[in-house]
Each structure stands twice: as C-alpha cells, then as structure tokens.
Amino acid sequence: MGLYATVFTTPTCGYCTKAVQYLKRLDIPVKKRDITKDPRALAECRRRSGGTAVPVILLKGKTIVGFDKGKIDRILGIG
C-alpha cells in the first residue's frame, strides 16, 4: 500500500475539511474517520492525541494534532 493519510474528523470541523482538501491537493489519498459515529475511531483518536480535538492526522507514522500545514510539509519533505 502506498502513502495515504488518516484524518480523524467530526461533521462540523472546518479545519478537518481544510486538512482533507490540502492532503488531496498533494495527491495523498485520505481515509476519514468520524469520531462522532465510530467508537473505535474515537478511542484511537484519544489514544494517539490524548484528547478529542480534531483534526488528528496520521501520516507516515506520525501524529499531527490540528491542521498544521508546516508539519505536514516537513513530514513529506516538501516546502
């Protein structure tokens, strides 16, 4: 399997939408996991980030809490 990102989201999170759009512009497939509808996603989000703030992005084995373009770019080695 190639490079992809998992984004923990909620339906009303504007930064989640921006994060997904940014990753897609970089041609990175995104798997969205809605923590309001998926108890397993909620548990994993809490485990990885220590809370329930979203977005939480999993990318190349790293966890990014919040939509941080700079951190995404650094992880990908761009910018």
PEWO-V218319 format. One line per field, one symbol per residue. burial: # if it has 16 or more other C-alpha atoms within 10 Angstrom, else .. Layout:
BEGIN
burial = ???
END
This chain:
BEGIN
burial = ...#######....###.##..#....#.#.####.....##..#..##..########...#####....#.......
END
